[in-house]
Amino acid sequence: MSSRYKVHFDYVPHFITCTVVNWIDALSREQYKEILLESLNYCINNKGLQLHAWVIMSNHLHLIVSASDGFRISDIIRDFKKFTSRKITDAIAANMQESRREWMLGMFRYAGLYNKSNDQYQFWQQDYHPIALDGNDMFVQRMRYLHENPVRAGIVWEAAHYKYSSAGDYYENRNGLLPLIKL
């Protein structure tokens, strides 16, 4: 990871993106998104993750996060990606209704061949490009970008109507699927 994309202060909110290798639409099924939600919840409750905004798309997710005292964003994201990678590839392998199962597993296996850190599959791209949001204007701009993703993709007409996002928390003042620390 280049020095431009490193977390220097874990208490500062960072905009990060986790992308499925080759931009494969592996997160299109609800059961795979639920794995991400459970893992994010675990990280919030046990690993010091402070979640400020989020969206899960079919091939990537955006988060605005910081870390509690004594925790590091890089450690949290590393563990999150490692756990969810294994859990989602196992779920895909076990899902006999998954029409693209063999193709996706083959793509993940192929990507894993070129990464000595993987045993078998590589689900996520290596990087997550953390960008420090050290000003309110930057935070608002990135939050809007994140929340508008499902609108730009043509999934919903209004950002707050997308289930797998914190847009409803911010725009309709209701509790979404994950606990947030609003800034």
Protein Blocks (a to p, Z undefined) as FASTA:
>chain_A
ZZklccfblkbccddddddehhiafklpfklmmmmmmmmmmmmmmnopacfbdcddfkbc
cddddddehiafklmmmmmmmmmmmmmmmmmmmmmklmklmmmmmmmmmmmmmpmkbfkb
cfbdfbloiaddfbfklmmmmmmmmmmmmmmnomambfklpmbbcklmmmnopacfbdcd
dZZ
